[in-house]
Amino acid sequence: MKLIKRDYQYCSFLIGKREREMLFSLLQRYPVMLAAHFRTRHPPKTNESKKNLELLEESLAEQQKENRVQVEQMLAQKGRFTENDLGYSFRLNYSEIEWLLQVLNDIRLGSWIQLGEPDPNATASVPLNEQNMLLAWAMEIAGLFQHALLEATHTAE
């Protein structure tokens, strides 16, 4: 994915045909982050903490539901991606870029958590199986798309 034009309101991108397929496949995985992760990571010790955690989980679930609808709308939107000889061109406004970064971060972080939060510097490796390969793929590809979007917004400043 390559930035081809930028103005005060939009960034226009060029994306290859296979790269677009990867983006669509990646976004179909959303949401990946499980709200229950916070409960197992930091179990509540008081009733107030338990209520706060439940509110956090409900809020996250609601946000993910809204984002899922937006993902489906974006992928189905006629004219969003315009085919050309090099692939597809599309444009996003800055709030759409921010939203897409959040969705990609959910996919990336959620995949890392489901992989068992591996430390890249550790000698122990994650078992090689189909599920883990898909999670590792999602984590890495989400990072690549995040990088392209962040680079576009940083050069805009």
N, C-alpha and C positions, 0 to 999 in steps of 0.2 A: 504494500500500500504506500503510495507516494503522494505527497502534497503537490498539487499542480497550480493552485491559485489560492490566494488568501486576500480577504478584504476585512473591513471592520466588523462585518456581520457573519460571514461564512468562510469555511475552508472547503475547497474542492479537492477531491482525491481521485487518483487513478488506482484501480485495483485489478489485478489479473483475474482471469476466469477461474482458475483453480484456487487462487487466493480468496476469491469471493465465496466459493464453495466451502472453503475452510472456515471463513468467518461465519457463514450461515450455520454450518455444523456446530461450531463452537457456541454460538448464541442459542442454539436449540437445547444445549445442556443446562441453561440457566433455569432456576437457581441451583447452585451447588452448595453454597454455605448453609449449614444446618444451624438453626437457632439453638438447638440442644447442646451444641458445642460449648456454649458459654456456661451452661449448667454443669457440665461434667468438668470443665476446666476450673471453675470457681464456684463450688457448691455453696448455696446460701446457708448462712449460719443462724439467721434470725428470720422471724416471720416477715418483717419489713423488707429484708433482703430478698426473700422468696417472692414477695409481691412485686418488687422492683424488677426482678429477673423475668417474671411472667409478663410484665408490661413490655420489657425489652423484646422478649420473644414474639409477643403479639405484634409489636410495632415492626419488627424485622419481617415477619411473615406478611404483613399487610403491604409493606414497601416492596417486597419481592413479588407479590401478586400484581401490584401496579406496574412494576418493571416488566414482568412477564407479558402483560398485555401490550405494553409499549414495544417490546421486542417483536412480538408477533405482528403488530401493526407496521413496524419498520420493515420487516422482512417481506410483508405482503404488499406494501405500498407501491402502486403503479408509478413508474417514472422515477423512483428513488435512485435506481441504478440504470444508467443509460449505456447500452452496449456500444462498443466501438472496435476498431481494429486491434487495439492493444488490450482490451478487456472491458472494463466498465468504469465509467466516471460517476461520481456521486458527490453530494455536498452535505455538510452538516453545519448547523449554526453552533455557536460556542456552548450554549446550554445543552444541546444534543451531544456534543463531544464530552462534556462533563458527565452527563448521564451514562453515556456508553463506557466511559472510563470506570464508573462505579460498577456497572454490570460486568465488565471484564475483570475487575478486581475481585468481585464475588466469585467468579469462575476460577480465577487463578488461586486465590486464597483457599477457597473451598476444596479445590483439587489437592492442594498441598496438605491441608488438614486430613483429607481422606486417605492420602498416602502415608499418614502417620507422622506428619511434620518432620520430614527427613532433613538432617543437617548436611548441607553439601560438603562440609569439611570432614565429616565422620567417615570412618572406614567401613562401617556396616552399610549395606545397600538394601534397597527396597526389593522384595521378591519380584522376579520377572514373571508377570502373568498378563493376560489380556486386559483385565480391569485396571491394573496399575499402569500399563502402557497408555491406555486412554486418558487416565488422570494426568500422567506426566505430559502427554501430548497437549491436553487442554491447558495445563499450567504454562507450558512454554509458549504455545501459540497465543494465548491471551496476553502474555508479557510482550510478545512482538507487536501485537496490535496496539497495546497500551503505549509502547515506545513510539510508534508512528504518530499516534494522536497527541501525545505529550510534546513531541518534537514540533508538530505543527502549531501547537498553541504557544510554545516557548519562543519560536521564531516570530510569532505574531506580536510579541510585546516590544 
